[in-house]
Amino acid sequence: MAINDRPANLTPSVAWALLSPIGRISRQAYWLGMFVVWIVILIAMNMWWGSLDPSTPLSEVDINGFAESNPLFPLLFFALQWVELALVIKRCQDIGVTGFVALLILVPLVNVITVLVLGFIRSVPGPNRYGPEPNSYYRRKA
């Protein structure tokens, strides 16, 4: 079956954009999704920072204190990591690269470079093996 003959979903949902690794996503939608992830992280960090005793020296502030301040924070960051991974996988597929490249976001320091570079590379024009156009995905035949 040719790529153009495959059924497609050209109007996916926000849940698809944030949770599914299947399909393609445009630069604009990618940056919007990343913005949402970063805003949630900043809100969590602000909540944690506000819970600290003002007399606590900065040398005693560490990631363990952050995780212990609220038992939901590690779960939140696990969920946010999934959202970021799904966005990066779809962005890789939009530029015609396998989604396995997205595993680079699990490497410290390389992750920031990967997120930025993927946000500036242009989409592959027209359909590719991952979807008919950006912000879409192929459907399986029933």
N, C-alpha and C positions, 0 to 999 in steps of 0.2 A: 504494500500500500504506500503510495507516495505521501510525502509530508503534507501537501496541500489537500489531500483527500481525507485526512484524519479529522474527527470531530474535535472541536475546541471550545473552551470556556473563555470567552473574551471579557466577561464581567465578573471576575472573582471577588470574594468578600474580603473584608478587613481581617477576619480570622485566618483566611488563606494567606494573606500577605504576611501576617505576623507569626503564624504557626507551621505552615506547610513548607517543606523544602522542594516541592514539585513545581516546576514551571519557570517562568521568567519574570523579572521585575525591573522596571525602568530606574534610571538614576534618581529621578524626582521621588518616586515612591520609596526607594532604598534610603535616601537621606531622611525622608519623613519618618520612616520606621526607626532608623537609628536615633533620630531626635527624640522620639518617644521613649526608647530604651534609656538614653542618657538622662532624660528628665526624671524618669522613675528612679534611676540610680542617684541622682542629685537630691531628690526628695528623701530617699532612705539615708543618705549620708548626712543630710541636714537634721533629720530626726535623731540620728545617733550623736552627732556633734552637740545638739541641744541637750541631750541626756547626760553629757559628761559634766563632772564637777568642774567649775571654773578654775579651781586651784590645782587641777591635774596638770603636771608638766607635760609638754609635748613629747618628751623622751619616753614617757610611759604609755603613750597612745599607740596601739598596735591592732592588727587585724583580729587577734583573738578577742580583744575587748569589744570590737565591733560585732563579731559573731555572737558573743555572749550577751550583748545588750538587748537583743530581741531574737528569740528563737526562730522567728519567721524570716529574718534577713538571709540566712543561707539558702532557704527555699526560694526566696525572691530572686536571688542572684543566679540560682540554677535555672529558674524559669526564664530570666532575662538572657542567660547565655544561650538557651534554646532559641529564643526569638532572634537573637543576633546571628546565630548559626543558620537559621532558616533564611534570613534575609541575605546573608553572604552566599549561601548555596544558590539561591535563585538569581542573584546578581552574577555569579560565575557562569551560570547557565545562559544568562542573557547575552554575555559577551562570547559565548560559544566554547567555554572551557568546562571541563568536568567539575562537578560539585565537590570532589575530593580535595580540590585546592582550598576549599573553605576550612579545612582542618588547620590551616596556618593561623587561624584566629585563636587557637588553643596554645600557641607558642608566645610567651611573654615578649613584649616589644615588637615582634614581628606582626602581632595582631593589629596594632595601631596602624602600621604601614599598610597592611593588607586591606583594612577597612577603608582607608583613605584612597588608595590606588583604585580599588574596585568602584569607588564612588565617582571617579572621574573618567573612567574608560567608557567610550561610546558603546551603545548597543549594536549588535549585529543586525543590519537592516533585513527585514523580511523574516520569514519563518526559519527556524533551525530545528534541530532534533529535540529541543526541550519545550518549544511552544511556538505558536504561529506569529506572535508579536510580543513586545514587552507587556507585562502585566496580564499574562494569560498562561494557560497550560492546555495540553492535549488531554482529552477525556479518553478513558478506556472504552472500548466497544462493549456494550451490554451483552 
